[in-house]
Amino acid sequence: MPTIDHDRRDDVLGRAECLRLLATARIGRLAFTAAALPAIQPVSFSLGHEELLVRALHGTALVDAVRDAVVAFEADDYDVASRASWAVTVIGHARVLDRRVAVPTADTALIAVQIGLLQGWRTTRPM
């Protein structure tokens, strides 16, 4: 969420910049529905071609909840000294990839989230 500080400027980011910033982050938050309730879980991730890739323990509530569901994902960064920040959100369809093909160990699953709706913003000091 953009700041309300009067000495900050908020900029909406384009698709290319959103993808570039996502590539710099290693931790994000995956939002999904579990047992009809909203849930958010921190996850490590990487970028694939037009999708986010998240490893998770196979057979967990997270894997079961996101299978063939629409989910939201958010990653951000904040610099305390400069009070500059950015955030990128993704909304897309999630699927669990065949673990025998995509993941080298039997106890992990790979969740792929299609990058559908992509939005981002950056807060900085005015120039």
DAJOWO-V165751 format. One record per residue. N is the residue number from 1. PSI is psi in whole degrees, 0 to 359 (none if undefined). OMEGA is omega in radians with two decimals (* if undefined). Layout:
BEGIN
N|PSI|OMEGA  N|PSI|OMEGA
END
This chain:
BEGIN
1|131|3.12  2|153|-3.11  3|160|3.02  4|6|3.08  5|136|-3.09  6|341|3.14  7|22|3.13  8|155|3.06  9|136|3.13  10|131|3.12  11|136|3.02  12|136|-3.09  13|145|3.05  14|172|-3.09  15|313|-3.09  16|317|3.13  17|322|3.07  18|314|3.14  19|321|3.11  20|315|3.14  21|320|3.08  22|323|-3.13  23|341|3.14  24|344|-3.10  25|152|3.10  26|339|3.14  27|138|3.06  28|184|3.12  29|127|3.13  30|122|3.14  31|133|-3.07  32|177|3.10  33|127|3.11  34|121|-3.13  35|44|3.10  36|14|3.11  37|148|3.09  38|143|3.12  39|148|3.09  40|131|-3.12  41|131|3.04  42|139|-3.13  43|150|2.93  44|153|-3.04  45|168|2.98  46|166|3.12  47|133|2.97  48|196|3.11  49|106|3.14  50|27|3.07  51|156|3.00  52|141|3.13  53|126|-3.07  54|127|3.04  55|141|3.12  56|159|3.09  57|128|-3.13  58|139|3.11  59|5|3.13  60|168|3.12  61|324|3.13  62|309|-3.12  63|315|-3.14  64|323|-3.07  65|327|-3.05  66|349|-3.09  67|117|3.14  68|38|3.14  69|159|2.98  70|129|-3.10  71|168|3.03  72|151|-3.14  73|144|3.13  74|137|3.00  75|151|-3.11  76|174|3.05  77|148|-3.14  78|130|3.07  79|114|-3.06  80|318|-3.07  81|313|-3.09  82|349|-3.05  83|30|3.06  84|147|-3.12  85|166|2.98  86|158|3.05  87|143|3.10  88|134|3.08  89|147|3.11  90|136|2.95  91|129|-3.11  92|173|3.14  93|133|3.12  94|145|3.03  95|152|3.10  96|120|-3.11  97|154|3.10  98|114|-3.03  99|335|3.13  100|333|-3.13  101|317|-2.93  102|336|-3.00  103|132|-3.06  104|344|-3.14  105|147|-3.06  106|340|-3.08  107|0|3.11  108|151|3.07  109|158|3.08  110|120|3.11  111|127|3.08  112|125|3.11  113|116|3.11  114|134|3.09  115|97|3.13  116|265|3.08  117|122|-3.09  118|123|-3.12  119|150|3.10  120|161|3.09  121|159|3.10  122|140|3.07  123|127|-3.12  124|175|3.00  125|142|3.06  126|145|-3.14  127|none|*
END
